[in-house]
Amino acid sequence: MLKNSLRDELLEFRRVRDWEQFHNPRNLATALSVEAAELLEPFRWASEDQARDIVRERRAEIADEMADIAILLTYLAHDLAIDMDAAVALKIRANAEKYPVDKARGSNKKYSEF
């Protein structure tokens, strides 16, 4: 998902700090969950109209949390040797089967509710 040069820079950042020792799959998955929760924090209790204002006012903070998520996901994908581009492509195809346009267009129903 990240360009190879950016991914390599990120992996080098981690390597020179000797942080790989802390980055087992469980710890990375836990950290991902924590960062995803931090992304939600500004929106807690916000209405839809307030959420739009929050995005405008706290865009840099939101981008920072999204970057944390991308970084951790990059580490996890690298460490587990998962090609994220291939994984996303497979998921798109699977979702296309679960959510055919004629049934899913404009609907928020889960595929099992069609």
Backbone torsions as a table, in degrees:
resi	resn	phi	psi	omega
1	MET	NA	-42.8	173.8
2	LEU	-82.7	148.7	175.0
3	LYS	-58.7	147.9	-176.7
4	ASN	-54.6	-41.0	-177.9
5	SER	-65.8	-39.0	178.7
6	LEU	-70.1	-40.9	176.2
7	ARG	-60.5	-44.2	-180.0
8	ASP	-63.6	-40.4	177.3
9	GLU	-62.5	-41.7	178.8
10	LEU	-64.5	-43.9	179.1
11	LEU	-65.6	-37.1	177.0
12	GLU	-66.6	-40.3	176.6
13	PHE	-54.8	-46.8	179.8
14	ARG	-68.2	-42.9	-175.7
15	ARG	-62.2	-47.8	-175.9
16	VAL	-67.9	-19.1	176.7
17	ARG	-93.6	-1.8	-179.4
18	ASP	56.5	44.6	179.9
19	TRP	-92.9	-8.6	179.4
20	GLU	-56.2	-32.8	-178.4
21	GLN	-59.8	-22.8	-179.0
22	PHE	-97.4	-6.1	-169.6
23	HIS	-105.8	61.5	171.2
24	ASN	-81.8	164.0	-176.2
25	PRO	-55.6	-40.1	179.9
26	ARG	-63.3	-46.2	-179.2
27	ASN	-64.7	-41.1	179.0
28	LEU	-66.4	-41.7	178.5
29	ALA	-64.8	-38.9	177.0
30	THR	-63.9	-46.2	179.6
31	ALA	-62.0	-38.0	176.2
32	LEU	-59.5	-43.6	179.4
33	SER	-63.3	-42.4	178.6
34	VAL	-63.1	-45.7	-179.6
35	GLU	-65.8	-36.9	176.6
36	ALA	-63.6	-38.5	176.5
37	ALA	-65.3	-38.4	177.7
38	GLU	-65.3	-32.0	175.7
39	LEU	-65.4	-34.3	179.5
40	LEU	-75.7	-26.2	-171.9
41	GLU	-50.8	-47.1	-178.6
42	PRO	-62.1	-22.0	-176.0
43	PHE	-94.3	-4.0	-177.9
44	ARG	-57.1	127.5	177.6
45	TRP	69.9	8.6	-178.0
46	ALA	-86.0	142.3	171.5
47	SER	-76.9	172.2	179.2
48	GLU	-60.9	-42.3	178.5
49	ASP	-64.7	-41.5	178.2
50	GLN	-65.5	-35.9	-179.8
51	ALA	-61.2	-40.6	177.8
52	ARG	-62.0	-40.9	177.6
53	ASP	-65.5	-40.0	179.6
54	ILE	-61.0	-43.4	179.2
55	VAL	-60.1	-44.5	-179.4
56	ARG	-65.5	-43.1	-174.4
57	GLU	-80.6	-28.7	-173.6
58	ARG	-121.7	29.0	-175.8
59	ARG	-55.3	-44.5	-178.8
60	ALA	-63.4	-41.3	178.7
61	GLU	-65.0	-41.4	178.7
62	ILE	-64.7	-44.0	178.0
63	ALA	-61.0	-38.7	179.2
64	ASP	-63.0	-43.0	177.9
65	GLU	-67.0	-39.3	177.1
66	MET	-63.1	-37.6	177.1
67	ALA	-64.1	-42.1	176.9
68	ASP	-57.5	-42.9	179.5
69	ILE	-63.9	-45.8	-180.0
70	ALA	-62.2	-40.2	179.6
71	ILE	-63.0	-50.0	-178.7
72	LEU	-64.5	-39.9	177.8
73	LEU	-65.4	-36.3	176.7
74	THR	-64.1	-44.8	176.9
75	TYR	-59.6	-46.9	-176.7
76	LEU	-64.4	-45.2	178.9
77	ALA	-61.7	-43.0	178.4
78	HIS	-62.1	-49.5	-175.7
79	ASP	-65.0	-30.1	-180.0
80	LEU	-95.8	2.6	-179.1
81	ALA	54.7	47.0	177.0
82	ILE	-105.7	123.2	176.2
83	ASP	-80.1	104.8	-175.1
84	MET	-65.5	-35.6	177.2
85	ASP	-60.9	-43.9	178.7
86	ALA	-67.4	-40.9	179.8
87	ALA	-63.3	-41.9	179.2
88	VAL	-67.6	-41.4	178.3
89	ALA	-60.1	-43.4	177.2
90	LEU	-62.9	-40.4	-179.1
91	LYS	-67.0	-38.0	177.1
92	ILE	-61.2	-45.1	179.2
93	ARG	-63.3	-42.6	178.8
94	ALA	-63.5	-42.8	179.3
95	ASN	-67.3	-32.7	177.2
96	ALA	-63.0	-35.9	176.9
97	GLU	-72.4	-40.2	-179.7
98	LYS	-71.3	-33.4	-174.3
99	TYR	-123.1	70.6	178.5
100	PRO	-63.0	144.6	-174.6
101	VAL	-53.8	-42.9	-176.1
102	ASP	-63.5	-22.2	179.1
103	LYS	-103.9	-30.5	-170.9
104	ALA	-97.3	-20.9	-175.1
105	ARG	-56.6	120.5	177.8
106	GLY	74.8	8.3	-177.2
107	SER	-112.3	143.4	175.2
108	ASN	-103.9	14.4	-179.8
109	LYS	-74.4	146.5	173.5
110	LYS	-72.4	150.5	-176.7
111	TYR	-53.1	-31.7	-179.0
112	SER	-74.9	-7.7	-179.7
113	GLU	-99.0	-2.3	179.8
114	PHE	-70.9	NA	NA
